[in-house]
Amino acid sequence: MTAQTVQRGDLVTVIGLEVHVQLETDTKIFCRCSTEPADDPNENVCPVCLGLPGALPVLNEGAVEAAVKIGKAIDADIPEETRFHRKNYYYPDLPKNFQITQYDEPICQEGELEIAVEGERRDVRIERAHLEEDPGSLQHVGGSIDSADYTLVDYNRAGTPLMEIVTAPDFRSASEVRAFLAELEEVLEYLGVFDAGRDGSLRIDANLSIIEGEAADENGEIGVDALEAANRTEVKNISSHKGAEKALAYEETRQKNAIERGRVVEQETRHWDESRGITVSMRSKEEEKDYRYFEEADLPPLRVSHWKDEISIPELPTARRERFQSEYGLSEEAASKLTSTKQVADFYESVAGEFDPDLAATWVADNLLGELNYRDMEITDIADRLEEVTRLVELVAEDEITAKNARETVLRDMLDEGKDPDTIVEEAGLGKTDDDEVQSAVVEAIEENPDAVADYESGDDGAINFLVGQVMQKTGGSADPGDVNQLLRAELED
């Protein structure tokens, strides 16, 4: 199914998105300036990205390849011929006073992306995804966009390749939008065309309307005429999943309150002020005709539809989640954690190829990701140390150290002190105690704690935990608690 149905007579929220994705290429889309973050403003610029007279654009092949990969991932049509246009408007971060973009012949058309909403999976329609250049960036000094003392312009970002992904108005809540953005970001990361850690790499404009439920048809679907007749507010400058959910929840409430008080919702563009948690009016909303699109004469038509067959893409998150459940017998929750990024999924499969898949899942999904998250780290931050983590799993699998010591001491010291697991085990004396030593410690604990023994024998099963703790103390924590529990019970029952 596509958009969720609604009840007639209700006020219905309708949301469509324009998601601007910075593509990971070494150079900008129409020149050879670097896309790497610069130390100083206006450092990575040239006559092309500054729009100086006589400078001519040359299309970046890598950006086109990334666009085709995205098209395949969202199952979009890639037409035989696509072309670029000039979108004319004045804004200080747009040095040419027009943006090179795609208008009525985008490179990707009529795709879809499946998302999970309240336990059900459904498709969000993607009307188009097109290539364009990024404007520069504005730095508002002394306040936000509506209260700054002055504004500085940095053109380092100007010309960075963008993919603008435009959805159908298929969302009925801010939480659905967040779910879509999370799924989209996962797909882009798997494709290797996007870096979520880059500042400004994902920016969202959202169009939100409030429509009377009476406009819904007998199936609860909202018709095209009702959508076109509604006043639409565009909320701009959203930069995260969480920000999108907050901004749209606020805007939904603002518009519904206005309608309930008998006010007209203006068709306008509003800015999301994250620091204040509100949207503020920027300007009346432009219409398509205001941009005066016309064909970009300096770039020939683009014909790359055959690339869809020639360019391969990796297994995508949804398919990989499903395979992890069927192939490794993982729960849906564990499979979701383990496919959250391609790096995590790849590492899990490498560990599961050597050890029990359930043990590998526990160590990667729970232990490793949990400790990384606590330290505000990603798996990419330890990409050169994953062999050490695998070695730690090996020590546990071969029963050389206890899982508790591996988790609570070795892994944490690895992340905090940078040492390898074998060094930590040796220095801390965490090698697992042999059976004779454990048995001796069990006997000693029983002899030294007659009250606990009496409590156990009188039916207080919890007393065994005290005795386990005494044995663990005697063995320096190197015995396995489960084994100690069994040995104690066996000794006490003799």
C-alpha positions in Angstrom: 0.0 0.0 0.0 1.0 3.6 -0.3 -0.2 6.5 1.9 -2.2 5.6 4.9 -6.0 5.9 4.7 -7.8 8.5 6.8 -11.2 8.8 8.4 -13.7 11.1 6.7 -14.5 14.2 8.8 -11.1 14.4 10.5 -8.4 17.0 9.9 -5.8 15.2 7.9 -2.1 16.0 7.8 -0.5 15.6 4.4 3.3 15.8 4.0 5.6 15.5 1.0 9.4 15.7 1.1 12.2 17.2 -0.9 15.4 15.5 0.4 18.7 17.0 -0.7 21.6 14.5 -0.5 25.2 15.5 -1.0 26.9 12.9 -3.1 30.3 11.6 -2.1 32.6 12.5 -5.0 36.1 13.8 -4.9 35.3 16.9 -6.9 32.3 19.2 -7.5 29.6 18.4 -10.1 30.7 20.9 -12.8 34.4 21.6 -12.0 37.5 20.1 -10.4 37.3 21.9 -7.1 37.6 19.5 -4.1 34.6 18.6 -2.1 36.7 18.0 1.0 35.9 20.3 4.0 38.2 23.4 3.8 40.0 25.1 6.6 39.0 28.5 5.5 35.9 30.1 3.9 36.0 30.4 0.1 39.1 28.2 -0.3 37.8 25.5 -2.6 36.4 27.7 -5.4 37.1 28.5 -9.0 35.5 30.5 -11.8 33.0 27.8 -12.5 31.6 27.3 -9.0 31.7 31.1 -8.5 29.7 31.7 -11.7 32.3 34.0 -13.2 31.7 35.2 -16.9 33.0 32.8 -19.5 33.3 29.8 -17.2 31.8 26.6 -18.6 30.5 23.6 -16.6 31.8 20.0 -17.3 29.6 17.2 -15.8 31.2 14.9 -13.2 30.9 11.3 -14.3 31.1 10.1 -10.7 28.0 12.1 -9.7 26.0 10.5 -12.6 27.1 7.0 -11.5 25.9 7.8 -8.0 22.6 9.0 -9.4 22.1 5.8 -11.3 22.9 3.7 -8.2 20.2 5.6 -6.3 17.8 5.1 -9.2 18.4 1.3 -9.1 17.9 1.2 -5.3 14.5 3.0 -5.4 13.5 1.0 -8.5 13.1 4.2 -10.6 12.8 4.6 -14.3 15.9 6.1 -16.0 14.8 7.6 -19.3 16.7 7.3 -22.5 17.5 11.0 -22.4 17.7 13.5 -19.6 18.9 17.1 -19.5 19.8 20.0 -17.3 18.0 23.3 -16.9 18.6 26.7 -15.2 16.5 27.5 -12.2 16.5 31.3 -11.9 16.3 33.0 -8.6 18.4 35.5 -6.6 19.9 34.5 -3.2 23.3 35.5 -1.9 24.7 32.0 -1.7 23.9 31.4 -5.4 26.6 33.3 -7.3 25.3 32.8 -10.8 21.7 33.9 -9.8 20.6 30.6 -11.2 21.1 27.0 -10.2 21.9 24.2 -12.7 19.4 21.5 -12.0 17.0 19.2 -13.8 13.4 20.2 -14.5 11.0 18.1 -16.5 13.4 15.4 -17.6 15.1 14.2 -14.4 17.5 11.2 -14.3 15.3 9.1 -12.0 11.5 9.0 -12.3 8.7 7.1 -10.5 10.5 5.1 -7.9 9.5 3.9 -4.4 11.0 3.0 -1.1 9.6 0.5 1.4 9.5 1.6 5.0 8.2 0.2 8.3 5.4 2.1 10.0 3.9 0.8 13.3 5.0 -2.8 12.5 3.7 -2.7 8.9 5.7 -2.3 5.8 4.5 0.0 3.0 5.8 1.9 0.0 6.4 5.6 -0.2 6.2 6.8 -3.8 9.2 8.8 -5.1 8.1 11.0 -7.9 11.6 12.0 -9.1 15.2 12.2 -8.1 17.4 14.6 -10.0 21.0 15.9 -10.1 21.8 19.5 -9.3 24.5 21.7 -7.8 24.5 22.8 -4.2 24.5 26.5 -3.4 27.0 28.0 -1.0 26.3 28.3 2.7 25.2 31.3 4.8 26.6 31.9 8.3 24.3 34.1 10.4 26.3 36.0 12.9 24.8 37.1 16.2 21.5 35.2 15.9 19.4 33.0 13.6 18.1 33.8 10.1 15.6 36.3 11.3 17.7 38.0 14.1 21.3 37.9 13.0 23.5 41.0 13.1 24.8 40.2 9.7 25.3 37.2 7.4 28.5 35.8 5.8 28.7 33.8 2.6 31.0 30.8 2.1 31.2 29.4 -1.4 33.2 26.3 -0.5 30.0 24.2 -0.8 28.8 25.8 -4.0 28.9 23.2 -6.8 28.9 20.1 -4.5 26.8 17.5 -6.3 23.3 17.0 -5.0 20.6 14.5 -5.6 17.2 15.9 -4.8 14.7 13.2 -4.0 11.1 14.3 -4.2 8.4 12.1 -2.7 4.7 12.0 -3.3 2.6 13.5 -0.5 2.3 10.0 1.1 3.1 10.9 4.8 0.4 11.4 7.4 2.5 12.1 10.4 5.9 13.5 11.4 6.9 10.0 12.8 6.4 8.5 9.4 8.7 11.1 7.9 11.4 10.2 10.4 11.0 6.5 9.6 11.4 7.2 5.9 14.5 9.4 6.4 16.1 6.7 8.5 15.5 4.1 5.8 16.6 6.4 3.0 19.9 7.2 4.8 20.6 3.5 5.4 20.1 2.8 1.7 22.3 5.7 0.6 25.0 4.6 3.0 24.9 1.0 1.7 25.3 2.4 -1.9 28.5 4.2 -0.8 27.3 7.5 -2.3 26.7 9.4 0.9 28.5 10.2 4.2 26.1 11.0 7.1 29.0 12.4 9.1 29.6 15.3 6.6 28.1 18.6 7.8 25.0 19.4 5.7 25.1 16.1 3.9 21.3 15.6 4.3 18.9 18.5 4.2 15.2 18.3 4.1 12.4 20.6 2.8 8.9 19.5 3.7 5.6 20.5 2.3 2.8 20.2 4.8 -1.0 20.8 4.4 -4.0 20.2 6.6 -7.0 19.0 4.7 -10.5 18.3 5.8 -11.2 14.6 5.9 -14.4 15.2 3.9 -12.1 15.5 0.9 -11.3 11.8 1.2 -13.0 9.3 -1.1 -15.0 6.3 0.0 -11.7 4.4 0.5 -10.3 7.1 2.7 -7.8 8.2 0.1 -7.2 11.9 -0.5 -7.8 13.0 -4.1 -5.4 15.0 -6.3 -7.8 17.9 -6.5 -8.0 18.3 -2.7 -4.2 18.2 -2.5 -3.8 20.9 -5.2 -6.5 23.1 -3.6 -4.9 23.1 -0.1 -2.6 25.8 1.1 0.8 24.3 1.4 3.5 25.4 3.8 7.1 24.6 3.0 9.4 24.1 6.0 13.0 24.5 5.0 16.5 24.0 6.5 15.9 20.8 8.4 19.1 18.8 8.8 18.3 15.5 10.7 15.7 12.8 11.2 15.0 14.0 14.7 14.8 17.6 13.5 12.3 16.7 10.8 10.0 15.0 13.3 10.2 18.0 15.6 9.7 20.6 12.9 6.8 18.9 11.3 5.1 18.1 14.6 5.3 21.8 15.5 4.1 22.9 12.1 1.2 20.4 12.2 0.1 21.8 15.6 0.5 25.4 14.4 -1.7 24.9 11.4 -4.4 22.9 13.2 -4.6 25.6 15.9 -5.0 28.2 13.3 -7.8 26.3 11.5 -9.6 25.6 14.8 -9.6 29.4 15.5 -11.0 30.2 12.1 -7.8 31.6 10.6 -6.5 31.0 7.1 -3.2 29.1 6.8 -1.0 31.1 4.5 0.8 29.5 1.6 4.4 30.4 2.6 7.9 29.2 3.1 9.0 28.9 6.8 12.4 28.3 8.4 12.9 25.7 11.1 14.7 27.4 14.0 16.1 24.3 15.8 17.5 26.3 18.7 14.0 27.7 19.5 12.0 24.7 18.3 9.7 26.7 16.1 9.2 27.6 12.5 9.3 31.2 11.4 8.0 32.9 8.3 10.6 33.6 5.6 8.6 34.6 2.5 5.5 33.9 0.5 5.9 30.5 -1.3 7.2 30.7 -4.9 5.4 28.9 -7.6 7.0 26.9 -10.4 6.6 29.7 -12.9 8.6 32.1 -10.7 11.8 30.2 -11.4 11.7 30.7 -15.2 13.2 27.4 -16.0 15.0 27.1 -19.4 17.4 24.6 -20.8 21.1 24.8 -19.8 22.8 25.5 -23.2 26.3 24.7 -21.9 25.5 21.0 -21.1 24.4 18.5 -23.8 21.6 16.0 -23.2 22.6 13.1 -20.9 22.1 9.5 -22.1 22.9 6.9 -19.5 19.8 4.6 -19.3 22.0 1.7 -20.2 24.1 2.2 -17.1 21.3 0.8 -15.0 22.2 -2.7 -16.4 26.0 -2.1 -16.2 26.3 -0.6 -12.7 25.9 -3.0 -9.8 24.7 -2.1 -6.3 25.1 -4.1 -3.1 22.5 -6.0 -1.2 20.3 -3.3 0.4 19.3 -3.1 4.1 15.8 -4.6 3.9 17.0 -7.6 1.9 19.9 -8.1 4.2 17.7 -7.9 7.3 15.5 -10.6 5.9 18.4 -12.8 4.9 20.0 -12.4 8.4 16.7 -13.7 9.9 16.4 -16.7 7.6 20.1 -17.6 7.2 21.3 -17.0 10.8 18.1 -17.4 12.7 18.2 -13.9 14.2 15.3 -12.0 15.6 13.9 -9.1 13.8 15.4 -6.7 16.4 18.9 -8.3 16.2 18.8 -8.3 12.4 17.8 -4.6 12.4 20.7 -3.7 14.7 23.2 -5.7 12.6 22.1 -4.1 9.3 22.0 -0.5 10.6 25.1 0.3 8.5 26.9 -1.7 5.9 30.1 -1.7 8.0 28.2 -3.3 10.9 26.6 -5.9 8.7 29.9 -6.8 7.0 31.6 -7.2 10.3 28.9 -9.4 11.7 29.0 -11.7 8.7 32.8 -12.0 9.1 32.4 -13.0 12.7 29.5 -15.3 12.1 31.6 -17.0 9.4 34.0 -18.1 12.1 31.9 -18.6 15.2 28.4 -19.4 16.3 26.0 -16.8 14.7 24.1 -16.2 18.0 27.4 -15.6 19.8 28.5 -13.3 17.0 25.2 -11.4 17.1 25.5 -10.9 20.9 29.0 -9.5 20.6 28.4 -7.3 17.6 24.8 -6.1 18.2 24.8 -5.9 22.0 28.3 -5.7 23.4 30.3 -3.8 20.7 27.6 -1.5 19.5 26.4 -0.8 23.0 29.9 0.2 24.2 30.5 2.3 21.0 27.2 4.1 21.5 28.0 4.8 25.1 31.2 6.5 23.9 29.4 8.3 21.0 31.4 6.3 18.5 30.7 4.5 15.3 32.1 1.2 14.1 34.0 3.2 11.5 36.0 4.8 14.3 37.6 1.4 15.0 37.7 0.1 11.4 41.4 -0.7 11.8 40.8 -2.7 15.0 38.0 -5.0 14.0 40.5 -8.0 14.0 41.1 -7.3 17.6 37.4 -7.5 18.4 37.2 -10.8 16.5 40.1 -12.1 18.6 38.2 -11.2 21.7 35.2 -13.2 20.5 37.6 -16.1 19.8 38.8 -15.9 23.4 35.2 -16.2 24.6 34.3 -18.9 22.1 37.3 -21.1 23.1 36.5 -20.6 26.8 39.8 -18.9 27.5 38.1 -16.0 29.4 34.6 -15.6 30.8 32.1 -13.6 28.8 31.6 -11.3 31.8 35.3 -10.4 31.9 35.5 -10.1 28.2 32.5 -7.7 28.1 33.0 -5.7 31.3 36.8 -5.5 31.4 38.6 -6.4 28.1 36.3 -4.7 25.6 36.0 -1.5 27.6 39.8 -1.4 28.1 40.3 -2.0 24.4 38.1 1.0 23.5 39.4 3.3 26.3 43.1 2.5 26.4 43.7 1.2 22.9 45.3 -2.1 24.0 44.8 -5.4 22.3 42.8 -8.2 24.1 45.6 -10.6 24.7 47.7 -7.8 26.4 44.7 -6.9 28.6 44.0 -10.5 29.6 47.7 -11.1 30.5 48.1 -7.9 32.5 44.9 -8.3 34.4 45.3 -12.0 34.9 41.9 -12.8 33.4 42.8 -16.1 31.9 40.2 -18.6 32.9 41.0 -20.6 36.0 41.4 -24.4 35.5 38.8 -26.9 36.8 40.8 -28.0 39.8 41.2 -24.4 41.1 37.5 -23.7 40.7 36.6 -26.9 42.5 38.9 -26.0 45.3 37.4 -22.5 45.6 33.9 -24.1 45.6 34.8 -26.3 48.5 36.4 -23.4 50.4 33.3 -21.2 49.9 31.0 -23.8 51.3 33.2 -24.4 54.3 33.6 -20.7 55.1 29.9 -19.8 54.8 27.8 -22.2 56.8 24.9 -19.7 57.2 24.5 -19.4 53.5 24.7 -23.2 53.1 22.0 -23.6 55.8 19.8 -21.0 54.0 20.1 -22.9 50.7 19.4 -26.2 52.3 16.3 -24.8 53.9 14.9 -23.7 50.5 16.3 -20.2 50.0 17.6 -20.7 46.4 18.9 -17.1 46.3 21.6 -18.1 48.8 23.4 -19.8 46.0 24.1 -16.4 44.4 26.0 -15.3 47.5 28.2 -18.5 47.3 28.8 -17.9 43.6 30.0 -14.4 44.5 32.4 -15.9 47.1 33.9 -18.3 44.5 34.2 -15.5 41.9 36.2 -13.5 44.5 38.5 -16.4 45.2 39.2 -16.9 41.5 39.6 -13.2 40.7 36.6 -13.3 38.5 38.2 -15.7 36.1 35.7 -18.6 36.6 32.6 -18.9 34.6 29.6 -18.0 36.9 27.3 -20.6 35.2 29.9 -23.3 35.8 30.4 -22.2 39.4 26.6 -22.3 40.0 26.4 -25.9 38.8 29.5 -27.0 40.8 28.1 -25.5 44.0 24.8 -27.2 43.6 26.4 -30.5 42.8 28.7 -30.2 45.9 25.8 -29.2 48.2 23.7 -32.1 47.0 26.3 -34.7 47.8 
